[in-house]
Amino acid sequence: KGVVFLTFFQGMLIGILVKAGVIQPRGRYTAGDVAAALQYYILCWEMLVFAGLQSYFYPYNEYNGMEGSEPKGPSCCVFTAGGRDTPSQLTAPLDTHTPEAKAVDTV
């Protein structure tokens, strides 16, 4: 939510700066091009900060059974390091799980 909030309002602020003439064309780039590049540059740094914050506030070890905590969620949906249910899912043909495939088989 924070990234969307900041991106929206910084886009508005950069748009105002373009209209006010603070952001001007550079070489062959228009003021709009410069504004878009600035927006993308700022967004890259924001994502780095938000990724660090998310990693801090939602640590992975809470979900993988470390530090004495059990995995959360129903047992059918919990990912295990061994991947016990993964091989059967990978070896089954993908089209056998769709309603269309079942309809074709009955015809």
N, C-alpha and C positions, 0 to 999 in steps of 0.2 A: 504494500500500500504506500509505503514511503517513497519508493522509486517512482510510482505513477504520480503521486502528489507533487514531488519535486520536479519531475520532468514536465508536467503540465505548466506549473507556475514559472519555471525557468524559461520555458518556451514563450510564455506570454511576456516575460521581462525582456528576453532577447528580441522579440518582435517589436516591443516598444523602443528598444535601443536602435533598431534598424530604422524605424519611422522617425526617430528623433535625429538621425544622422550620426549617431555615435559610432555605429558599426558601418563602415564604408567599404566600397569595392576595393579589392587588392589585385592589381595586375589584371589578368583575364577573368578573375572571379567576381561575380556580382556580390552585392551586399547580402543577398539571400543565401548565396553559396557560403559566404564567410559565416553567416549566422548559423546555418545548418552544421557546418564543420565545428563551430564552437559548441553547439548543442550536443553533438556526438562525442566530442572530447570530454565535456563535463560529465556526460552520461557514463562514459568508461570509468572515470574515477569514482563516481557514485556507486556503480556496481561493485567495484573493488571494496569500498567501505561497507556497503550493505552485505556483501558476501561474508566479510569478516564478522560483522555483527550477527548475522544469522548463524554462523558457525559457533559463535560464543554463546548465544542464547538458546540454540537448539543443538546441543552436542550429539554427535553420532553414537557415543558409547551408551547412551540411554536406550538405544534401539537394537544394539547387537549383543546384549547379554553381558557386557562387561560390568565390572564394579558391583557384582551381586544383583543386578536388576534383571528381571526376566523380560523376554521380548513381549511387546504389547500387541493385542489384536488376536483374532481367531487363529487357531493353529494352522488352518488351511492357507492363510494369507501371509504368514510370517516368513521372511526370507532367512534361510539358514546358510551358513558358510559352505556346507556340503552340497547344497542344492539338491536335496533328495527327490523332489518332484520335477525338476527341470528336465532330465533326460527323456522322460516319457512324453513331455510336452514337445520337445524338439524332434523326436522321432516320428510322432504322429503326423500324417499329412494335414496341412492347414485347411484344405477344403472340406475335410470330413466334419468339421465343427460348425459349418454354416447351415442354416435352414435350407438354402438353395441346394446344397449338396445332398441333403437327405431327400429332398423332393425329386431330384434327378435319379437317385437310387431306387425309388419306389416305382418309377415309370417303366 
